[in-house]
Amino acid sequence: MVTMRLKPKQPEKYDGSRDFQKIDNWIASMDSYFTITEAESPLIYHYLNTIFTDEAAIWFRYTYGKTNPSDLTWDTVKAALLNYFVRSNHLRRLHDQWAEARQTGTVTDYHVYLARLAMQLNTSISEEEFLDKFIRGLKPNTRTELEFHDPQTIAEAVKWASLFDAQFYHNKSSSQCYYGSFSTNSSYQEDNCGEPMQLDTLQRADGNTPAAVQIDAFRGKPQQFKLTKLTDEERTHLRNISACFKCRKMGHMARECPSKTNNNLGNSKRQ
């Protein structure tokens, strides 16, 4: 029987980064590399002396510069590296990030973020716990939808959430509603968008609403209607909402009314 000997790609060099995920991935690749190549001391010492760069190289030579290469094992170096380059409060920070995790982008991004935290926590988080955390951190409307569907697996939850999330926010976006900022580096909209256009009207004492006193708080184009004399109630209402007595629009007073300016321009042209 012929045994094929593998020739693994050499791992990337490690520069001393304190990013736990980067350290963890690098150590995993080194574990596999030494296993496949069946490397032993003192070759391990000399190989490590070439793969560390920057701060990691300084640390390795300072720590093991006087060590006999034949006595140094990869397990010894790995334990010391984790102890030195991983922050002492790393585990607590991960627990804080898990507890505070909320959806701020797409459902997929949120799911990947939770999965990465779960793997770094290196604890046995059951699928039930993961599913519960995933649903609790979704945006309110998406969370309500998932609680209605009651998914039993994380795969089902991600599927339902992604479908609803994309459709719900796509429809909101197409309505040209203006939203407040949601988060940095994210164009995702909040769940607080109301109707794209709101109208406020003045009512007379008898309950009838004259078209002449209709107030459009958001439209830029003035309504075409015939103005009537304001009642005392209408004047009071317009004053309370800082609206114009002439055109009944909010945002300016009668002396600054654009419609007055437009009428003056029209009259001058006719002259």
Summary of the structure (lengths in Angstrom):
residues: 271
radius of gyration: 33.4
end to end distance: 107.1
largest distance: 107.1
contacts: 641
relative contact order: 0.06
helix: 55%
strand: 4%
